[in-house]
Amino acid sequence: MKLLKTGPIRFVDKKIIIWKNLIAADRVKEMLSPAFTGDSLGHAYLFCGDDGVGKFAAALDLALALLCTSKGDVPCLQCNACLKVLRNNHPDFHVIIPVSLEKEHKSSDGSLSKAGWEYVSSTIGEKIESPYMPLSYSGVPTIPVEWIKEVTHAIQRGAVAGARNVTIISGIDVMNKESANAMLKTLEEPPPNTFVFLTTNRPEAVLPTIASRCQIMRFGHVPASDIKTALTQALKTDVTEANMRRAVHYASGSLGRALMLASTDLDESIAQVKQLWDKCIRGNVGEMATIVDGLAKRNDYEANKSFFASMMYLIRNSFLQKNGCSENYIDASDILDDPKGLFQDTNNSEKLSAACASALSGVVAYGNVAIILVNFVMTIMEICNGEQQ
């Protein structure tokens, strides 16, 4: 996926990092560019922010720049080192990302099988090729401890091909305690010229022993204008203007989410939201329970995330429309029925949005979907009907 290029910050007679993948994120660039040029990058960073806002893209650009052998500004994307990084076969470049393993990916003792390692490698390749695109999971994603141990060994061994050794660990909050302990020594006493870039959507879920050993950088949302420009450049298939507007608006500042949605039909998820909302606002407990039961039984991690994200999207649109603040790209079909005038009350809208955010956070944290749904519906009915359920 080809993304926007942005100009470097220039210093005299020193290598400059050119951000090949990272879009917008000006504050992050303003902090990291001088540190790179001045050779004062820290050995460990924790990049925090929503999914698809550029955390992995920033880490990849830094890895490319640190390992690039060009005599000019870096990365050049043409030298042997850059090409090896992009193919994920550079001996001093290591990537770990959460994966959802199937039965064939595991050996009899639960460790990664040959097919598992091949799956891991192909998944990393996809992420490097499209650093903003969120990965899809069929089940709960994990980071196998043997993968952490293998990379930790490679870090402790030191650089092989050059002067620097670079590791990216995406989704550090997924790491269990055993895996985290395997990383601690590396973060506490890294070999010279070692750089570790960790990313997370949930900084509150990162173990304090990990976070305390890193410099923390927070990534904000990508401006809508930059998302639209990137979508136009990145998508190889024709996307209607209506789908483009909807994707940009629905993405809520996440380029990754916009890329996923631009060529996706949102109608199914939105229809499910409207159906449940209709039963809640009318207090139809029996039909509502049937819908909740059906949603809870499906074992689809991505669909569950999409459901609550769609609910949040529709609540926002409904509030804007009811208060005369809606922008011209909000489709009339993306509004919730509001016979009680709930969205005319800012307090109600804030409570509804908070309930969605809490439920979505629970799904992302791999909580019990049935319990999340029941709690969510009880909160919605309380707000809709103005009484304790």
C-alpha positions in Angstrom: 0.0 0.0 0.0 1.5 3.3 -1.1 0.9 6.1 1.4 1.8 9.8 1.5 5.4 11.0 1.8 6.1 14.0 4.1 9.1 16.2 4.1 11.9 15.9 6.6 13.1 18.3 9.2 16.6 19.4 8.1 19.8 19.7 10.1 23.2 20.6 8.7 25.5 17.6 7.8 23.4 15.0 9.6 21.2 12.3 8.3 17.5 13.2 8.3 14.6 10.7 8.7 12.0 11.0 5.9 8.7 9.6 7.1 7.7 7.3 4.3 4.7 5.7 6.0 3.6 7.9 8.9 0.9 10.3 8.0 0.1 13.5 9.9 1.2 12.9 13.6 3.1 16.2 13.4 3.7 16.3 17.2 5.2 12.9 17.1 7.5 13.8 14.2 8.6 17.0 15.9 9.8 15.0 18.9 11.3 12.0 17.1 13.0 13.7 14.1 15.5 15.7 16.1 16.2 12.8 18.4 17.0 10.7 15.3 19.2 13.3 13.7 21.0 14.1 17.0 21.6 10.3 17.6 19.7 10.6 20.9 16.8 8.2 20.4 16.0 6.2 23.5 16.4 2.4 23.6 12.7 1.7 24.2 9.5 3.6 23.3 5.9 2.8 24.0 3.6 4.2 21.2 0.0 4.6 22.5 -3.1 5.4 20.5 -6.2 4.2 18.7 -5.9 1.3 16.2 -4.9 2.6 12.8 -3.5 6.0 13.7 0.1 5.4 12.8 1.9 3.7 15.7 3.2 0.7 13.6 3.9 3.0 10.7 6.1 5.2 12.9 7.9 2.2 14.3 8.5 0.8 10.8 9.8 4.2 9.5 12.2 4.4 12.4 13.4 0.8 11.9 14.0 1.5 8.2 15.9 4.7 8.9 18.0 3.1 11.7 19.1 0.2 9.4 19.3 2.0 6.1 22.9 2.2 4.7 22.3 5.2 2.4 24.8 8.1 2.8 21.9 10.6 2.3 18.6 11.0 4.1 17.0 7.8 5.3 15.3 5.5 4.7 16.1 5.3 1.0 14.0 2.2 0.4 16.5 1.1 -2.3 19.5 -0.2 -0.4 19.9 -3.8 0.4 19.2 -3.2 4.1 15.9 -1.4 3.4 14.7 -4.1 1.0 15.5 -6.8 3.5 13.5 -4.9 6.2 10.5 -4.6 3.8 10.7 -8.4 3.1 11.2 -9.1 6.8 14.4 -11.0 6.3 16.9 -8.5 7.8 18.9 -10.3 10.6 18.8 -7.2 12.8 15.1 -6.4 12.3 12.5 -8.3 14.4 8.7 -7.9 14.5 6.2 -9.4 16.9 2.4 -8.9 16.4 -0.6 -10.6 18.0 -1.9 -13.6 16.0 -5.0 -15.7 16.2 -3.8 -19.3 16.0 -5.8 -22.2 14.6 -5.3 -25.8 15.5 -2.9 -26.5 12.7 -0.6 -23.7 13.9 0.2 -25.5 17.2 2.3 -28.6 17.9 1.1 -31.3 20.4 2.8 -29.5 23.3 1.0 -26.2 22.4 4.1 -24.5 20.9 4.1 -23.1 17.4 4.3 -25.7 14.6 6.0 -25.3 11.3 2.7 -24.1 9.8 2.4 -21.7 12.8 5.7 -20.1 12.1 4.8 -19.8 8.4 1.5 -18.2 9.4 3.4 -15.8 11.7 5.8 -14.8 8.9 3.0 -14.2 6.4 1.1 -12.1 8.9 4.1 -9.9 9.6 4.6 -9.5 5.8 1.0 -8.2 5.5 1.5 -5.7 8.3 4.7 -4.3 6.8 3.1 -4.0 3.4 0.0 -2.2 4.9 1.1 -0.7 8.2 -2.2 1.1 8.9 -4.5 -1.7 8.0 -5.8 -3.4 11.2 -5.4 -7.2 11.2 -8.5 -9.4 11.3 -8.8 -12.1 13.9 -11.0 -15.2 13.9 -10.5 -15.6 17.7 -8.7 -14.0 20.6 -5.2 -12.8 19.5 -2.2 -13.8 21.5 1.6 -13.5 21.4 3.2 -16.9 21.9 5.9 -16.9 24.5 8.4 -18.9 22.4 8.2 -16.1 19.8 9.1 -13.5 22.5 12.0 -15.8 23.7 13.3 -16.2 20.2 13.3 -12.4 19.5 14.8 -11.7 23.0 17.6 -14.1 22.2 18.2 -12.3 18.9 18.3 -8.9 20.7 20.7 -10.1 23.4 23.0 -11.6 20.7 23.5 -8.1 19.2 23.6 -6.8 15.7 24.8 -9.1 13.0 24.7 -7.2 9.7 25.3 -3.7 10.9 25.6 -1.4 14.0 22.0 -1.5 15.2 19.4 -4.0 16.2 15.7 -3.0 16.0 12.6 -4.7 17.3 8.9 -3.8 16.9 6.4 -5.4 19.2 2.8 -4.5 18.3 0.0 -5.0 20.7 2.2 -5.2 23.8 -0.9 -5.3 26.0 -1.7 -8.8 24.6 1.5 -10.2 26.1 0.9 -12.4 29.2 3.0 -12.3 32.3 5.4 -15.0 31.2 6.1 -13.3 27.9 6.5 -9.9 29.6 9.1 -11.4 32.1 11.0 -12.7 29.1 11.2 -9.1 27.8 12.1 -7.3 31.0 15.8 -8.0 31.0 16.1 -6.7 27.5 14.3 -3.5 28.4 16.3 -3.1 31.7 19.8 -3.8 30.3 19.7 -3.7 26.5 22.9 -4.3 24.5 24.4 -1.2 22.9 22.6 0.2 19.8 19.4 -1.7 20.6 16.1 -0.1 19.8 12.7 -1.5 20.8 9.4 0.0 19.7 6.3 -1.2 21.5 2.7 -0.3 20.5 -0.6 -0.5 22.2 -4.2 0.6 21.8 -4.7 0.1 25.6 -1.9 1.8 27.6 -3.8 1.1 30.8 -3.5 -2.7 30.1 0.3 -2.6 29.7 2.2 -4.0 32.7 3.7 -1.2 34.7 7.1 -3.1 34.7 7.1 -2.7 30.9 5.7 0.9 30.7 8.1 2.2 33.3 11.1 1.2 31.1 9.9 3.0 28.0 9.6 6.6 26.8 5.8 7.0 26.2 4.5 8.7 23.1 0.8 9.3 22.4 -0.6 9.3 18.9 -3.7 11.4 18.2 -6.3 10.9 15.5 -5.5 11.4 11.8 -7.3 14.5 10.4 -10.2 13.7 8.0 -8.6 15.5 5.1 -5.4 13.4 5.4 -7.5 10.2 5.7 -9.4 11.0 2.5 -6.2 11.8 0.6 -4.6 8.6 1.8 -7.6 6.6 0.8 -7.6 8.1 -2.7 -3.9 7.1 -3.1 -4.0 3.7 -1.4 -7.1 2.1 -2.7 -6.6 0.2 -6.0 -10.3 -0.4 -6.7 -12.9 2.3 -7.4 -14.7 3.4 -4.4 -17.9 5.6 -4.7 -17.8 9.1 -3.2 -20.6 8.1 -0.9 -18.6 5.1 0.5 -15.5 7.4 0.8 -17.4 10.0 2.8 -19.0 7.3 5.0 -15.6 5.6 5.6 -13.9 8.9 6.6 -16.7 9.8 9.0 -17.2 6.4 10.5 -13.4 6.0 11.0 -13.3 8.6 13.8 -9.7 9.6 13.0 -8.4 6.1 12.3 -6.8 5.7 8.8 -6.7 2.0 9.3 -10.4 1.8 10.1 -11.1 3.9 7.0 -9.1 1.7 4.7 -11.0 -1.3 6.0 -14.4 0.3 5.7 -14.1 2.1 2.3 -14.7 -1.1 0.4 -16.9 -2.8 3.0 -20.7 -2.9 3.3 -21.6 -1.4 6.7 -25.3 -2.1 6.3 -25.4 -5.4 8.1 -23.8 -4.1 11.3 -25.8 -0.9 11.2 -29.0 -3.0 10.7 -28.2 -5.1 13.8 -27.6 -1.9 15.9 -30.9 -0.4 14.8 -32.8 -3.6 15.5 -31.5 -3.8 19.1 -31.9 -0.1 19.6 -35.6 -0.3 18.6 -36.3 -3.0 21.1 -34.5 -1.1 23.9 -36.2 2.2 23.3 -39.6 0.6 23.3 -38.9 -1.6 26.3 -39.6 -4.8 24.4 -37.6 -7.1 26.7 -38.5 -10.4 25.2 -37.5 -9.6 21.6 -34.5 -7.7 22.9 -33.3 -10.8 24.9 -33.6 -12.9 21.7 -31.4 -10.5 19.8 -28.8 -10.3 22.6 -28.7 -14.1 22.8 -28.1 -14.4 19.0 -25.3 -11.8 19.1 -23.7 -13.4 22.2 -23.6 -16.8 20.6 -21.6 -15.8 17.5 -17.9 -16.4 18.0 -16.7 -13.5 15.8 -14.3 -11.1 17.4 -14.3 -8.6 14.5 -18.1 -8.6 14.2 -18.5 -7.9 17.9 -16.1 -5.0 17.6 -17.9 -3.7 14.5 -21.3 -3.9 16.3 -20.3 -1.6 19.2 -18.3 0.7 16.9 -21.4 1.0 14.7 -23.6 1.8 17.7 -21.2 4.6 18.7 -21.2 6.0 15.2 -25.0 6.0 15.0 -25.3 7.7 18.4 -22.9 10.4 17.4 -24.7 11.0 14.1 -28.1 11.1 15.8 -26.9 13.6 18.3 -25.5 15.9 15.6 -28.6 15.6 13.5 -31.0 16.3 16.4 -29.1 19.4 17.4 -28.7 20.9 13.9 -25.0 20.3 13.9 -24.9 17.5 11.3 -22.5 17.8 8.4 -23.6 17.2 4.9 -21.8 13.8 4.7 -24.0 12.2 7.4 -26.4 9.9 5.5 -30.0 10.0 6.6 -30.0 6.2 6.9 -27.3 6.5 9.6 -29.6 8.0 12.2 -31.3 6.1 15.1 -35.0 6.4 15.7 -35.6 8.8 18.6 -39.2 9.0 19.6 -38.4 10.2 23.1 -36.1 13.0 22.1 -33.1 11.5 23.9 -30.5 13.0 21.6 -31.7 16.5 22.4 -30.2 16.1 25.8 -26.4 16.3 25.8 -26.3 14.4 29.1 -28.1 11.4 27.6 -25.9 11.4 24.5 -22.8 11.4 26.7 -24.1 8.5 28.8 -24.9 6.5 25.6 -21.5 7.1 24.1 -19.8 6.2 27.4 -21.7 2.9 27.5 -20.6 2.1 23.9 -17.0 3.0 24.7 -17.0 0.8 27.7 -18.6 -2.1 25.8 -16.1 -1.7 22.9 -13.2 -1.6 25.4 -14.5 -4.8 27.0 -14.6 -6.6 23.6 -11.1 -5.4 22.7 -9.9 -6.7 26.1 -11.4 -10.1 25.1 -14.0 -10.1 27.8 -17.1 -12.3 27.9 -19.3 -10.9 25.1 -22.5 -12.2 26.7 -21.9 -10.3 29.9 -20.8 -7.2 28.0 -24.0 -7.3 25.9 -26.3 -7.8 28.9 -24.6 -4.9 30.9 -24.7 -2.7 27.8 -28.4 -3.3 27.1 -29.3 -2.7 30.8 -27.5 0.6 30.6 -29.2 1.6 27.3 -32.6 0.7 28.6 -32.0 2.7 31.8 -31.1 5.8 29.8 -33.9 5.3 27.2 -36.6 4.7 29.8 -35.4 7.0 32.5 -35.6 4.3 35.2 -33.4 1.7 36.9 -33.8 -1.7 35.3 
